Amino acid sequence: MSRAEEIIARLLEHYERRWRPRRGDPFRSLVRIILSQNTSYRNEAAAYEQLERVIGVTPEALAEAPVERIAEAIRPAGMHNQRSRTLKRVAAAVLERYGGDIAPILSKPYPEARLELMELPGVGQKTADVLLMFDAGKAVIPVDRHIDRIAKRLQLVPPKAAYDEVRRALEAAADPDRYEDVHVLLIRFGREVCRAQRPRCDGCFLGDLCPYPRGERIN
Ligand code: SF4
């Protein structure tokens, strides 16, 4: 077993949790993913609930609503002015290009679906990958800021590795059936243990596999 495989196996063993995917309306999921960027689950949930109640989370409702009303509704998520413009633009594009239904994109093969999603306003690699993993069951491990930081501290990739390099390194070390768990649990580990500021290295269950505290490089 490689060091990367050992790290993933230990992570899955430590938390002993299987993440159950949500499979629902992919446009609503896309809105949730956009709202969840750089905010807590609680703030994202509050913003989404308010958006649903005040405006409605459909391409039609968001494309028609004044951007100021969208901004006010999603204020709990933060960066509401910027996000409201993104939501309005993505809703308009989904209506214009897909008649309001992006489900057919999700049934395409992963590379094709990902490229197509990334042509929508405000949809980058991570957003496309999260949607494709949770809502289409594609075999991909999306990389958020926690996962990127953890992979680099553990030196699973070089310090300046780009998004896809990190993603592929993790995917190579995990069973595709557990990709969703790996994504969810790495984020949990990044919030609770391997935090951006003051990581809890003392007592970390990956400490003996991690070069970060000692500043050493493991090849
Ligand atoms: S030992 Fe520290 S840096 Fe390494 S994985 Fe654990 S918390 Fe992160």
Residues whose N, C-alpha, C, O or C-beta is under 5 A from the ligand:
A	BS01	SF4	R153 V193 C194 P199 R200 C201 C204 L206 G207 C210 Y212
